[in-house]
Amino acid sequence: MPDVNEIRALKASFLGALDTAAALEGMKAKVLAITPEAPGADIAPEDLDELARLTLAHAVSSQALRGLVEAMRARRSVA
């Protein structure tokens, strides 16, 4: 029988990673709109700050999900 709390944690971690991925998707248009060849082209400081925040959140949530998956695999003796 599966561990109910483990499955709940898996779902929460998975949804957290998806949420941060969706937030990054929200920055897609701003990042892709930058034309490096255009004079003075750059990313706005507030967008760069938001990108830093979102990438950190995504990295943390993805690593948490990965750690949980690896722990689940180890408990199930799947290599």
NORWO-V16679 format. One record per residue. RES is the residue in one small letter. OMEGA is omega as a letter, one per 30 degrees, with the letter a starting at -180 (none if undefined). Layout:
# NORWO-V16679
res->RES omega->OMEGA
res->RES omega->OMEGA
This chain:
# NORWO-V16679
res->m omega->a
res->p omega->l
res->d omega->a
res->v omega->a
res->n omega->l
res->e omega->l
res->i omega->l
res->r omega->l
res->a omega->l
res->l omega->l
res->k omega->a
res->a omega->l
res->s omega->l
res->f omega->l
res->l omega->l
res->g omega->l
res->a omega->l
res->l omega->l
res->d omega->l
res->t omega->l
res->a omega->l
res->a omega->l
res->a omega->l
res->l omega->l
res->e omega->l
res->g omega->l
res->m omega->a
res->k omega->a
res->a omega->a
res->k omega->a
res->v omega->a
res->l omega->l
res->a omega->a
res->i omega->l
res->t omega->a
res->p omega->a
res->e omega->a
res->a omega->l
res->p omega->l
res->g omega->a
res->a omega->l
res->d omega->l
res->i omega->a
res->a omega->a
res->p omega->l
res->e omega->l
res->d omega->l
res->l omega->l
res->d omega->l
res->e omega->l
res->l omega->l
res->a omega->l
res->r omega->a
res->l omega->a
res->t omega->l
res->l omega->l
res->a omega->a
res->h omega->l
res->a omega->a
res->v omega->a
res->s omega->l
res->s omega->l
res->q omega->l
res->a omega->l
res->l omega->l
res->r omega->l
res->g omega->l
res->l omega->l
res->v omega->l
res->e omega->l
res->a omega->l
res->m omega->l
res->r omega->a
res->a omega->l
res->r omega->l
res->r omega->l
res->s omega->l
res->v omega->a
res->a omega->none
